[in-house]
């Protein structure tokens, strides 16, 4: 029982408590200065217009590809000599939007203007059927704007985030949001619901663990029709930590005999294969090497560390030789990002920092410097990492832009983050 408690701590601790590693093909040496103009009709709510402006400006800033003018500017949609050049602001380009809205939908007409010539270089109309999801409308606009200037893609901004949040003792909810937490939709509530995991690349379903029955149970929730299906139950702890490329196999952490091990569960045949077999802690399994091996956290050599093992091969190897007490990992190609506990701070709280390593080199990069930084997750590209930042009784969703060496935080206003998931993508760690 003690081992179960310690292992669950490693999984739930996230709620309590010039670089050559990643290369970008295209680099912007001098960031273009961009202004955002609101050209919306006067009958569109002013607070909505200002909120949308902040979303656009914020996305441009997080992309790390623009020098963003903070000033809220208004203009006509066609623009005049002053509006199309903004000579006094000394900007290189102007992103102009005109919002429209009715009872259910939100729309925007958008122009990208060369502020040196006054010429429109890009124009497009956008709409979204649920106006509450307008943050995703802003994200799409910035993704397209970013593409127009030839900068590395930021398409990850369009992805939905899945997270569990504690609301009170033994109660947690599962929510879908955008990466800024500006849009949030409650999906699962009532009791203790934790560790959500996207089930497919189109983000139409997810798995999660419910502790509301006689035994912990993993459910599959279908967002298309709101139905849920029981997948597997087990005594002790039960967590889905990763999904195979074909979406047919799950990596589970289970503890039916007191100590947690990692199992492979085939969704079609319902066959369960035990991968690890060590009378200690084995958690957080991630598929690597074309789904032929797994990376995982284990205390088999003393302190919790990161190891790799074949699906059908009991031999293992240590992957990380820095730090102690690792508790979570995420993988992308030959990269591993992990959280490591580094001792108590002067304020009496544990310090958890994030590190990035490459399995092909000896390079190691520290991504955070202080505080509790937990549960890292790669996006579709290896330049962007999401994580949980804990501070006191609050938490925030963090975004690290590796190539720009910048970090952004978006506080959760209600509840406390327990775990997050971002996307499913093709990965092949070797």
Beta strands, then each sheet from edge to edge (+ up, - down):
strand 1: 32-38
strand 2: 66-68
strand 3: 73-74
strand 4: 93-101
strand 5: 106-114
strand 6: 120-128
strand 7: 161-168
strand 8: 171-177
strand 9: 184-188
strand 10: 193-198
strand 11: 205-210
strand 12: 216-222
strand 13: 228-234
strand 14: 238-243
strand 15: 249-254
strand 16: 261-266
strand 17: 272-274
strand 18: 282-288
strand 19: 293-298
strand 20: 305-310
strand 21: 313-318
strand 22: 324-332
strand 23: 335-344
strand 24: 350-358
strand 25: 364-366
strand 26: 372-378
strand 27: 384-391
strand 28: 394-401
strand 29: 406-411
strand 30: 416-421
sheet 1: 2+ 1+ 3+
sheet 2: 2+ 1+ 4+ 5- 6+
sheet 3: 9+ 8- 7+ 30-
sheet 4: 10+ 11- 12+ 13-
sheet 5: 14+ 15- 16+ 17-
sheet 6: 18+ 19- 20+ 21-
sheet 7: 22+ 23- 24+ 25-
sheet 8: 26+ 27- 28+ 29-
end
